[in-house]
Amino acid sequence: KVWPPGNTVFPDYTSAQCHNYWITLCTEFFDVIPYDGLWIDMNEPANFGSGSITGCEQNNLNQPPFLPKIWGDLADKTLCPDFKTSIGNMYDTHSLFGWAQSPPTFRAVEQATGKRAFVVSRSTFPGTGKYAAHWLGDNHSQWSNLKNSIVGMMEFSLFGIPYSGADICGFNGDANYEQCLRWMQLGAFYPFCRNHNGLGYKEQDPGAWDDEFARISKEVLLIRYTLNPYLYLLFHLAHTEGNTVVRPLLHEFTNDPETHAIDRQFLWGPALMISPVLDQGMTSVEAYIPGGRWYDYYTGSEVTPTQRHVTLNAPNDYIPIHVRGGSVIPTQEPARTTTVSRTQPMGLIVALGEGNGKASGKLFWDDGDSKDTYGNGNYFLADYVADINGLQTSIQNDGYRGIDSLTFGTIRVFGLSSSSVVLINGFPHNSVTFNSQTKELKITNINVGVKDLQSINWA
């Protein structure tokens, strides 16, 4: 028994025949209710009962001689261990149920929608990341769960499931104002970003609190939307190279022992570090700044010295974000939805590195919906290389015509000692400000096509 009225039958998703059956059901469902993706839940498999409606037979699989320290027996809230799948007993294949359900669900969504599939699954296993996203299950509205969600994301990155996140503000229990606010700030940087709670609990979406809560939530979500091109690039690299999206600091700074136990900060790719508030009543964060050059995302000012522990100011409406020197991060002016955002002007954050300031990055862009754009060459890919003198663009692939209508709006350059004349493609550009205190150069109103930008000189 699960959610539908009456008893429930559990398909054997390890069977090829079951795949055809499931795909047929999902495509027929699309004819009734058109959808963009499918959320597959309770697929551990979970059961509101134990075993079958008649219980489980007496044998060594259902009642093994040794049990781990669990609640009840092996059939409690799931199926009898001696149930058969096409690849073995449930005793041996239990952990693969959600894993086996993901590929046919992915293919069903592709077949039904004719577009790139989106599937999110509660039960996963290494390999699921090719087909489905994962949320971290039925968590609780507690500060400890807020913190542990970072560990969960980093673990699932190791499992090859980069698209993950927790239920923002918690699923079980009533959230409180401060905890939910800090969770919205952290959750804006979950790859899978969703505020979600259980039936019967107090509403906890940003509009359920007050105007200040809504304002703060909107601002941090607009930061996410601004950084969506960078997040999209990271997923492209996860798809093509097996890279992680969310990663611990130790992945980038393996030779720095101070990073090895850090689980209260995390990175988006190699270039963006997030240091959220995770404790009640705190308006500051004890953070570690690894070696190299780092810049405040909001002001562009450099953090010095580095490779040390610092106390970061973090009032209720602020989450510390830092950009790593040596990086070029693609951005886009945000709008209310990602559909509208995709039509907005693009941008770059150029965070100069050490020495001559060398920095590099990429922009990957396609239509966001079509299947196998990378394999078919229907995408735009550009490399950006910068130093203290300027930036150069190199287009690696120009197979997406949607890029033709996109222009650059604002480019931010961090870490310059000074700047006088700015040239874009060799022509003077006057819409420029340089902050002598923060050392940020801001180039605005660029209005040059993304694929037409060849060079910027700012020396």
C-alpha positions as CSV (number, residue, x, y, z in Angstrom):
1,K,0.0,0.0,0.0
2,V,1.3,3.4,-0.9
3,W,-0.6,6.6,-1.9
4,P,-3.4,5.5,-4.3
5,P,-6.5,4.1,-2.7
6,G,-6.5,0.3,-2.5
7,N,-3.6,-2.0,-2.7
8,T,-0.5,-1.3,-4.8
9,V,1.4,-3.4,-7.3
10,F,5.2,-2.9,-7.6
11,P,6.5,-3.3,-11.2
12,D,9.8,-5.1,-11.8
13,Y,11.8,-2.3,-13.4
14,T,14.7,-4.6,-14.0
15,S,12.7,-6.3,-16.7
16,A,12.8,-5.1,-20.3
17,Q,9.1,-6.1,-20.7
18,C,8.3,-3.8,-17.7
19,H,10.1,-1.0,-19.4
20,N,7.8,-1.1,-22.4
21,Y,4.8,-1.3,-20.0
22,W,6.0,1.7,-18.0
23,I,6.8,3.8,-21.0
24,T,3.3,3.1,-22.4
25,L,1.6,4.2,-19.1
26,C,3.7,7.4,-18.9
27,T,3.0,8.4,-22.5
28,E,-0.7,7.7,-22.1
29,F,-0.6,9.8,-18.9
30,F,0.9,12.7,-20.9
31,D,-2.2,12.6,-23.2
32,V,-4.3,13.2,-20.1
33,I,-2.0,15.7,-18.3
34,P,0.8,17.2,-20.4
35,Y,4.0,17.4,-18.3
36,D,7.6,18.6,-18.6
37,G,9.0,16.0,-16.3
38,L,8.2,13.2,-13.8
39,W,8.8,13.0,-10.1
40,I,9.2,9.3,-9.0
41,D,8.7,8.9,-5.3
42,M,8.4,6.1,-2.7
43,N,10.7,4.0,-4.9
44,E,13.0,2.5,-2.3
45,P,10.5,0.7,-2.6
46,A,8.5,2.2,0.3
47,N,5.3,0.5,1.6
48,F,2.9,1.8,4.2
49,G,2.6,-1.8,5.3
50,S,5.1,-4.6,5.6
51,G,5.8,-7.1,2.9
52,S,2.6,-8.1,1.0
53,I,-1.1,-7.9,2.1
54,T,-0.7,-11.5,3.5
55,G,2.7,-10.8,5.1
56,C,5.9,-12.7,4.2
57,E,6.7,-16.4,4.1
58,Q,8.9,-18.0,6.7
59,N,12.3,-18.5,5.2
60,N,16.0,-17.4,5.6
61,L,15.6,-14.5,3.3
62,N,12.6,-12.9,5.0
63,Q,13.9,-13.9,8.5
64,P,17.7,-14.1,8.1
65,P,19.7,-15.4,11.1
66,F,21.4,-12.0,11.5
67,L,19.9,-8.5,11.2
68,P,21.5,-5.1,11.2
69,K,20.2,-2.6,13.8
70,I,17.1,-1.5,12.0
71,W,13.5,-0.7,12.8
72,G,11.5,-3.9,12.7
73,D,12.5,-6.6,10.2
74,L,13.7,-6.5,6.6
75,A,10.1,-6.2,5.2
76,D,9.1,-3.4,7.5
77,K,7.8,-0.5,5.3
78,T,9.0,-2.3,2.2
79,L,8.6,-5.6,0.3
80,C,9.3,-9.1,1.3
81,P,13.0,-9.9,0.7
82,D,12.2,-13.1,-1.2
83,F,10.1,-11.3,-3.9
84,K,11.6,-12.0,-7.3
85,T,13.0,-9.5,-9.9
86,S,14.5,-10.4,-13.2
87,I,18.0,-10.1,-11.8
88,G,17.5,-11.8,-8.4
89,N,15.7,-11.7,-5.1
90,M,14.6,-8.4,-3.6
91,Y,17.0,-9.3,-0.7
92,D,19.8,-8.7,-3.2
93,T,18.3,-6.0,-5.4
94,H,16.3,-3.8,-3.0
95,S,18.7,-0.9,-3.3
96,L,18.4,-1.0,-7.1
97,F,14.6,-0.4,-7.3
98,G,14.8,3.3,-7.9
99,W,17.9,2.9,-10.0
100,A,16.0,0.5,-12.3
101,Q,13.0,2.8,-12.5
102,S,15.0,5.8,-13.7
103,P,16.0,4.8,-17.2
104,P,12.6,3.8,-18.5
105,T,11.1,6.9,-16.9
106,F,13.7,9.1,-18.6
107,R,12.9,7.5,-22.0
108,A,9.2,7.8,-21.3
109,V,9.5,11.6,-20.7
110,E,11.6,12.0,-23.9
111,Q,9.1,10.0,-25.9
112,A,6.0,11.8,-24.4
113,T,7.4,15.3,-24.6
114,G,9.7,15.1,-27.6
115,K,12.2,17.1,-25.5
116,R,15.0,16.6,-23.1
117,A,13.8,14.6,-20.1
118,F,13.6,15.8,-16.5
119,V,13.2,13.1,-13.9
120,V,13.7,13.5,-10.1
121,S,13.8,10.3,-8.0
122,R,13.9,9.8,-4.3
123,S,15.7,6.4,-4.5
124,T,18.9,6.3,-6.4
125,F,22.1,4.4,-6.8
126,P,25.5,5.1,-8.5
127,G,24.6,5.4,-12.2
128,T,21.3,7.1,-11.7
129,G,22.8,10.5,-12.4
130,K,22.7,9.8,-16.1
131,Y,18.9,9.7,-16.0
132,A,17.6,11.5,-12.9
133,A,18.0,14.2,-10.3
134,H,17.8,13.3,-6.6
135,W,16.5,15.1,-3.5
136,L,17.7,14.1,-0.1
137,G,14.5,12.6,1.1
138,D,12.1,13.5,3.9
139,N,14.2,15.7,6.1
140,H,13.2,17.7,9.2
141,S,12.8,21.5,9.9
142,Q,15.9,21.5,12.1
143,W,19.2,23.4,12.0
144,S,21.1,20.1,12.0
145,N,19.3,19.1,8.8
146,L,20.1,22.4,7.2
147,K,23.8,21.8,7.8
148,N,23.8,18.1,6.9
149,S,22.2,18.9,3.5
150,I,25.6,20.2,2.4
151,V,27.2,16.9,3.2
152,G,24.4,15.1,1.3
153,M,25.0,17.2,-1.8
154,M,28.8,16.5,-1.7
155,E,28.2,12.8,-1.2
156,F,25.9,12.6,-4.2
157,S,28.5,14.4,-6.3
158,L,30.8,11.5,-5.4
159,F,28.1,9.0,-6.4
160,G,27.9,10.6,-9.9
161,I,24.5,12.3,-9.2
162,P,25.3,16.0,-9.6
163,Y,21.7,17.2,-9.7
164,S,20.7,17.0,-6.0
165,G,19.3,19.1,-3.1
166,A,17.3,18.9,0.1
167,D,13.7,20.1,0.8
168,I,14.3,23.7,1.6
169,C,13.1,24.6,5.1
170,G,12.5,20.9,5.9
171,F,9.7,18.4,5.1
172,N,8.7,17.2,8.5
173,G,7.8,19.6,11.3
174,D,7.1,23.4,11.3
175,A,9.9,25.6,10.2
176,N,10.6,28.8,12.0
177,Y,11.4,32.2,10.5
178,E,15.1,32.5,11.0
179,Q,15.9,28.8,10.1
180,C,13.7,29.0,7.0
181,L,15.3,32.2,5.9
182,R,18.8,30.9,6.2
183,W,17.7,27.7,4.4
184,M,16.3,29.8,1.5
185,Q,19.8,31.4,1.2
186,L,21.6,28.0,1.2
187,G,18.9,26.4,-1.0
188,A,19.4,28.9,-3.7
189,F,22.7,27.1,-4.3
190,Y,21.4,23.6,-4.3
191,P,21.5,22.3,-7.9
192,F,17.9,21.0,-7.3
193,C,16.4,24.0,-5.6
194,R,12.9,23.4,-4.1
195,N,11.1,24.6,-1.0
196,H,8.9,21.7,0.0
197,N,7.1,20.4,3.1
198,G,4.7,17.7,4.3
199,L,0.9,17.8,4.7
200,G,-0.4,19.4,7.8
201,Y,2.6,21.5,8.6
202,K,2.8,25.3,8.6
203,E,3.3,26.9,5.2
204,Q,6.9,27.9,4.6
205,D,7.2,29.3,1.1
206,P,8.7,32.8,0.9
207,G,5.3,34.4,0.5
208,A,4.0,32.8,3.7
209,W,6.1,34.9,6.1
210,D,6.4,38.6,5.6
211,D,7.6,41.2,3.1
212,E,11.2,41.2,4.4
213,F,11.4,37.4,4.1
214,A,10.1,37.6,0.5
215,R,12.5,40.4,-0.4
216,I,15.5,38.4,0.9
217,S,14.4,35.2,-0.8
218,K,13.9,37.0,-4.0
219,E,17.3,38.6,-3.9
220,V,19.2,35.4,-3.3
221,L,17.2,33.6,-6.0
222,L,18.0,36.4,-8.5
223,I,21.7,35.7,-7.7
224,R,21.1,32.1,-8.6
225,Y,19.4,33.2,-11.9
226,T,22.3,35.6,-12.6
227,L,24.7,32.6,-12.2
228,N,22.6,30.2,-14.2
229,P,24.9,30.2,-17.2
230,Y,27.7,29.2,-14.9
231,L,25.6,26.4,-13.3
232,Y,24.6,25.3,-16.8
233,L,28.2,25.1,-17.9
234,L,29.0,23.0,-14.8
235,F,26.3,20.5,-15.8
236,H,27.6,20.5,-19.4
237,L,31.0,19.5,-18.0
238,A,29.4,16.9,-15.7
239,H,27.7,15.4,-18.7
240,T,30.8,15.5,-21.0
241,E,33.7,15.0,-18.6
242,G,32.2,13.5,-15.4
243,N,33.0,16.6,-13.4
244,T,31.2,17.5,-10.2
245,V,28.9,20.5,-9.8
246,V,28.8,20.9,-6.0
247,R,32.2,20.0,-4.6
248,P,34.0,20.2,-1.2
249,L,37.0,22.6,-0.9
250,L,39.3,19.6,-0.6
251,H,38.6,18.6,-4.2
252,E,40.3,21.8,-5.4
253,F,42.8,22.2,-2.6
254,T,44.0,18.7,-2.0
255,N,47.4,19.8,-0.7
256,D,45.9,22.1,2.0
257,P,45.0,19.9,5.0
258,E,42.8,22.7,6.4
259,T,40.3,22.0,3.6
260,H,40.0,18.3,4.2
261,A,37.4,18.4,7.0
262,I,35.4,21.4,5.8
263,D,31.7,20.6,5.4
264,R,30.1,23.9,6.2
265,Q,31.3,25.6,3.0
266,F,31.2,24.3,-0.5
267,L,32.1,25.2,-4.1
268,W,30.1,25.5,-7.3
269,G,32.7,24.0,-9.7
270,P,36.2,25.4,-9.2
271,A,35.3,29.1,-9.1
272,L,32.5,30.0,-6.7
273,M,32.6,29.4,-2.9
274,I,29.5,29.6,-0.7
275,S,29.8,30.1,3.0
276,P,26.2,30.0,4.5
277,V,25.0,30.7,8.0
278,L,24.1,27.3,9.5
279,D,23.5,28.1,13.2
280,Q,20.7,29.8,15.0
281,G,21.1,33.4,16.1
282,M,24.4,34.0,14.1
283,T,25.1,37.0,12.0
284,S,28.6,36.0,11.0
285,V,30.3,32.9,9.6
286,E,33.6,31.3,10.6
287,A,35.0,30.4,7.2
288,Y,38.2,29.3,5.6
289,I,39.7,31.2,2.6
290,P,42.0,28.8,0.7
291,G,45.2,30.0,-1.0
292,G,45.3,32.1,-4.1
293,R,43.2,35.2,-4.9
294,W,39.6,35.4,-3.8
295,Y,37.1,38.2,-4.3
296,D,33.8,39.2,-2.7
297,Y,31.0,38.4,-5.2
298,Y,29.0,41.5,-4.3
299,T,31.7,44.2,-4.3
300,G,34.6,42.7,-6.3
301,S,37.0,43.5,-3.5
302,E,39.9,41.1,-2.9
303,V,40.1,39.1,0.3
304,T,43.6,39.4,1.8
305,P,45.5,37.5,3.1
306,T,44.2,34.1,2.1
307,Q,44.9,30.5,3.3
308,R,43.5,31.4,6.7
309,H,40.3,31.2,8.8
310,V,38.2,34.4,8.9
311,T,35.0,35.7,10.4
312,L,32.7,36.9,7.6
313,N,29.9,39.4,8.3
314,A,26.5,37.8,7.5
315,P,23.4,39.7,8.5
316,N,20.0,38.2,8.0
317,D,19.8,39.4,4.4
318,Y,23.2,38.2,3.3
319,I,25.0,35.0,2.3
320,P,28.8,35.2,1.8
321,I,29.9,34.3,-1.8
322,H,33.4,34.5,-3.1
323,V,34.8,34.2,-6.6
324,R,38.2,32.5,-7.1
325,G,40.9,34.3,-8.8
326,G,41.9,32.9,-12.2
327,S,38.2,32.4,-13.2
328,V,36.0,33.8,-15.9
329,I,32.3,33.1,-14.9
330,P,29.4,33.6,-17.4
331,T,26.4,35.4,-16.1
332,Q,23.0,36.7,-17.4
333,E,20.7,39.5,-16.2
334,P,17.9,37.8,-14.3
335,A,14.2,37.9,-14.8
336,R,11.2,36.4,-13.1
337,T,11.5,33.0,-14.9
338,T,14.4,31.2,-16.6
339,T,12.5,31.3,-19.9
340,V,12.5,35.1,-19.8
341,S,16.1,35.2,-18.3
342,R,17.4,33.3,-21.4
343,T,16.5,36.4,-23.6
344,Q,18.4,38.8,-21.3
345,P,21.9,40.2,-21.9
346,M,24.8,38.0,-20.9
347,G,27.7,39.0,-18.8
348,L,31.1,37.9,-17.5
349,I,32.8,38.0,-14.1
350,V,36.6,38.2,-14.7
351,A,38.4,37.4,-11.5
352,L,42.1,38.0,-12.2
353,G,44.6,35.4,-10.9
354,E,48.0,35.7,-9.4
355,G,51.1,37.1,-11.2
356,N,50.0,38.6,-14.6
357,G,46.3,38.0,-13.6
358,K,45.7,35.1,-15.9
359,A,42.1,33.9,-15.8
360,S,40.0,31.6,-18.0
361,G,36.5,30.2,-18.4
362,K,33.9,29.0,-20.8
363,L,30.3,29.7,-22.0
364,F,28.2,26.7,-23.1
365,W,24.7,27.5,-24.5
366,D,22.0,25.7,-26.3
367,D,18.2,25.8,-26.5
368,G,17.8,24.1,-23.1
369,D,15.1,21.7,-24.4
370,S,16.3,19.6,-27.3
371,K,17.7,16.2,-27.0
372,D,21.4,15.5,-27.5
373,T,22.4,19.0,-28.5
374,Y,26.0,18.3,-27.7
375,G,26.2,15.1,-29.7
376,N,24.5,16.8,-32.6
377,G,26.7,19.9,-32.5
378,N,23.7,22.2,-31.8
379,Y,25.4,24.3,-29.2
380,F,27.5,27.4,-28.7
381,L,30.8,27.1,-26.9
382,A,33.3,29.9,-26.3
383,D,36.6,30.1,-24.4
384,Y,37.6,33.2,-22.5
385,V,41.2,34.1,-21.5
386,A,42.1,37.2,-19.6
387,D,45.0,38.9,-17.9
388,I,45.8,42.4,-16.5
389,N,45.7,43.8,-20.1
390,G,42.4,42.4,-21.3
391,L,40.3,39.5,-22.5
392,Q,40.3,37.4,-25.6
393,T,37.4,35.2,-27.0
394,S,37.8,32.0,-28.9
395,I,34.7,30.3,-30.3
396,Q,35.0,26.5,-30.2
397,N,31.5,25.7,-31.6
398,D,28.9,27.9,-33.2
399,G,26.1,25.4,-33.8
400,Y,23.2,27.2,-32.0
401,R,21.5,30.0,-33.8
402,G,19.7,31.2,-30.7
403,I,23.0,32.7,-29.6
404,D,22.7,35.2,-32.5
405,S,20.2,37.4,-30.7
406,L,22.1,37.5,-27.4
407,T,24.3,40.4,-26.5
408,F,26.7,41.2,-23.7
409,G,25.4,43.8,-21.2
410,T,27.8,44.0,-18.3
411,I,31.3,42.6,-17.7
412,R,32.9,42.9,-14.2
413,V,36.6,42.7,-13.8
414,F,38.1,42.0,-10.3
415,G,41.6,42.7,-9.2
416,L,42.9,45.4,-11.5
417,S,45.2,48.0,-9.9
418,S,44.0,50.7,-12.3
419,S,42.2,51.2,-15.6
420,S,42.0,54.1,-18.1
421,V,40.8,53.5,-21.6
422,V,38.6,50.5,-22.5
423,L,38.5,49.1,-26.0
424,I,35.9,46.6,-27.2
425,N,36.9,44.9,-30.4
426,G,39.4,47.7,-30.9
427,F,36.9,50.5,-30.5
428,P,36.7,52.9,-27.4
429,H,33.9,52.3,-25.0
430,N,33.0,55.0,-22.5
431,S,30.3,53.3,-20.3
432,V,32.9,52.3,-17.7
433,T,33.4,52.8,-14.0
434,F,36.4,51.8,-11.9
435,N,36.2,51.6,-8.1
436,S,39.7,52.5,-6.8
437,Q,38.8,51.1,-3.4
438,T,37.4,47.7,-4.4
439,K,39.5,47.5,-7.6
440,E,36.5,46.5,-9.6
441,L,36.2,47.6,-13.3
442,K,32.6,47.5,-14.5
443,I,31.9,47.7,-18.2
444,T,28.3,48.4,-18.9
445,N,26.0,48.9,-21.9
446,I,28.3,46.7,-24.1
447,N,25.6,45.7,-26.6
448,V,27.9,43.5,-28.6
449,G,26.7,40.1,-29.7
450,V,27.9,37.2,-27.6
451,K,29.4,35.5,-30.6
452,D,30.8,38.9,-32.0
453,L,32.9,39.7,-28.9
454,Q,36.5,39.2,-29.9
455,S,38.5,41.2,-27.4
456,I,38.4,43.8,-24.6
457,N,41.5,45.8,-23.6
458,W,41.5,47.6,-20.3
459,A,45.1,48.3,-19.6
